[in-house]
Amino acid sequence: MHVSLTPELESLVKGQVESGLYNSSSEVVREALRVWNEQRQYKKKMEILRAKLELAEKSPLLDNFSMDELIKELDNEVT
């Protein structure tokens, strides 16, 4: 796979390699994609959480609410 970068992004990648933080431009791109993917998953979880909170605000109080169960449910919906 070949990817074309703008001159600014190419300079950023080269700078990271030259700084010694990464051994290659491929490492920089992999790390950037990993972080991007984590951010996407986080945003999805937050959207689901907001929707659930809005629904909860409109519903009667639940006696058996479990934050741990809510977190597990969120993880299952995102994956």
C-alpha positions in Angstrom: 0.0 0.0 0.0 1.3 3.4 -0.9 0.0 6.6 0.7 0.4 10.1 -0.5 0.9 12.8 2.2 0.8 16.6 2.0 4.2 18.2 2.3 3.3 19.3 5.9 2.3 15.8 6.9 5.4 14.3 5.3 7.6 16.8 7.2 5.8 15.9 10.4 6.4 12.1 9.8 10.1 12.7 8.9 10.5 14.9 12.0 9.2 12.1 14.3 11.6 9.6 12.7 14.6 12.0 13.0 13.7 12.7 16.6 14.4 9.0 17.4 10.9 8.4 18.7 10.2 6.1 15.8 12.5 3.9 13.7 10.6 4.4 10.4 7.9 6.4 8.7 5.7 3.2 8.8 5.9 3.2 12.6 4.7 6.8 12.7 1.8 6.1 10.4 0.8 2.9 12.3 0.8 4.8 15.6 -1.2 7.6 14.1 -3.8 5.2 12.8 -3.9 3.3 16.1 -4.6 6.6 18.0 -7.1 7.7 15.4 -9.0 4.4 15.7 -9.0 4.6 19.6 -10.4 8.1 19.3 -13.2 6.9 17.0 -14.1 4.1 19.4 -14.1 6.6 22.3 -16.4 8.9 20.4 -18.8 6.0 19.6 -18.8 5.0 23.3 -19.6 8.6 24.3 -22.4 8.9 21.7 -23.9 5.7 23.1 -23.5 6.8 26.7 -25.1 10.2 25.9 -28.1 8.4 24.3 -28.4 6.1 27.3 -28.2 8.9 29.7 -30.9 10.9 27.9 -33.1 7.8 27.9 -32.4 7.3 31.6 -33.3 10.9 32.4 -36.8 10.2 30.8 -37.3 6.9 32.6 -38.3 6.2 36.2 -35.4 5.6 38.6 -34.0 2.0 38.6 -33.3 0.4 41.9 -30.8 -2.1 40.4 -28.7 0.3 38.2 -25.1 -0.9 37.8 -22.4 1.3 36.3 -20.3 -1.8 35.7 -23.1 -3.4 33.6 -23.5 -0.2 31.6 -19.8 -0.1 30.8 -19.8 -3.7 29.7 -22.9 -3.0 27.5 -21.1 -0.1 25.9 -18.0 -2.2 25.2 -20.2 -4.9 23.6 -22.0 -2.3 21.4 -18.8 -0.7 20.0 -17.0 -4.0 19.2 
